[in-house]
Amino acid sequence: MPKSGSTSKITRRTALAGLSASAALFAMPRIGHAADETIRIGFPTPLTGPFAAEARDQVKCAELAVKLVNDKGGIGGRKVELLVRDDKLNAGEAATRTLELIEKDKVHAVVGALSSAVQLAVNEVTRARGVIYVSISQSDTINEAKDFSKYTFHEALNPHMTTAAVARQTLKKGMKVAHLVADYAYGHEMLRGFKRAQASIGADNVGEILHPFGAADYSTFMPRLMSMRPDVLCISNFGRDQANAIKQAVDFGVKQQMKIVVPVILHNQRLAVGPDVFEGVVGGANYYWGLEAQSKSAAAFNTAFKAANGGAIPTDYGAYGYSGVGSLLAAMQTAGGTDTDKVVDALEKLQYDLTKGPQHYRKCDHQSVQSVLVLESKKKSAMAGENDLFAILANDASSDDMLRSCSELGHAT
């Protein structure tokens, strides 16, 4: 997911500066003898800040994954506890909280982080101490050899996957494409992904404009973008930035001149500004509740979440919390406990389907190979109900072919 922090611009340097199973797996019987020690999972996520809505959804779904395992007797008779910490969307804060989780709370593994830059800070702490970390934040960087460790697993999609899927549905040879990009790592990675996809399709780049993280006013950018006369405008930002940028683009009449696409279309931001603003906007997604019509695991996930949350539906980033924690616990079931090397081995061999179809962690970089959705926001008259937000344009099946190669990422092959 997005790379950001407490300032308007964050880099890898500032990120590191803070450091001075399928659903059936949840129903597995108890294994071994009961132990007194609780299995503790650390869960840093930005409960405060502009991504708080997505973070709260992550927590709810992570808690559901824990509950389902505990309801079946835990793992080897040991109950599981989720220790949630607010990383405040800040790399230094995340590093401090993660270190506390490991040294003070004695967690057996860590799952979480919604910002990619924060994710890298968490990863530096966990890999230095030999603790398993399952990241649930979009990032290309964490898959690269320089940031990889045997303890690092990446459950989320990455920018290469989402931009390629969106581009296939929206771009054609000869189209002119302009970009409005958040000026931090998330935006830069998405821009790189879109440009790579454009080149393969034969679409032409006509301009790029960077904006600061957390910008409230996009009015100065819109006339410049419109003067480029693109066929498609790619807006690469996240959270409230996405909602504000699209709303102001619509106010300027941008949609009358060009198609708006985003690398990741967000459930919560669509709800925040309503159907008229987002109508026709196309974007990638890891999950949408409407998958229940074509996926048994999505239907089961929706049902379990609704039962635990008063009938509410799970969201895209919430699903990451469920599958990130769920895949880890499934591996612990297979490993028979929390021995780190055994759990790493189990994760590397794990075949799981928790929310939408088959997934597995690729051996070389521990990236979760999974399907990618492309969604289009519905107009109000086409909505069957308040939760009927998107039409599914494509559901690209999971395949190693949708990833950058291991050698490109710097891994030995």
VENVEN-V259635 format. One line per field, one symbol per residue. ss: DSSP state (H for helix, E for strand, L for the rest). psi: psi as a letter, one per 20 degrees, with the letter a starting at -180 (. if undefined). Layout:
ss=???
psi=???
This chain:
ss=LLLLLLLLLLLHHHHHHLLLLLHHHHHLLLLLLLLLLLEEEEEEELLLLLLHHHHHHHHHHHHHHHHHHHHLLLELLELEEEEEEELLLLHHHHHHHHHHHHHLLLLLEEEELLLHHHHHHHHHHHHHLLLEEEELLLLLHHHLLLLLLLLEEELLLLHHHHHHHHHHHHLLLLLEEEEEEELLHHHHHHHHHHHHHHHHHLLEEEEEEEELLLLLLLHHHHHHHHHLLLLEEEEELLLHHHHHHHHHHHHLLHHHLLEEEEEELLHHHHHHHLHHHHLLLEEEELLLHHHHHLLHHHHHHHHHHHHHLLLLLLLHHHHHHHHHHHHHHHHHHHHLLLLHHHHHHHHHHLEELLLLLLEEELLLLLEEELLEEEEEELLHHHLLLLLLLEEEEEEELLLHHHLLLLLLLLLLL
psi=bqoabiripqrhghhihjm.orhhhijqrqqaqqqhpqppoqnpqniqaijhghghhggghghgggghghhjjbokipqpppopqoikkpgggggghggghghgilqirpqbphphggghgghhgghhjkpppoqkppqhgiiqhhiqriipqohrrrhggghgggghihqrpiqppqpoppmagggghggggghgggghhkqppiqppqqqpjphojhhhghgghhilrhpooonaqchggggggghgghijhiihrppqqhoppghhghhirhhgipipprrqhqphiihijphhggggggggghikkiqqqrghghghghggghghghhggijbjpghhggghghipoqnhhiapqqppghjkpoprqpqpqppqqhiipirhimhqpohqnoqpphhiqqqghhijqq.
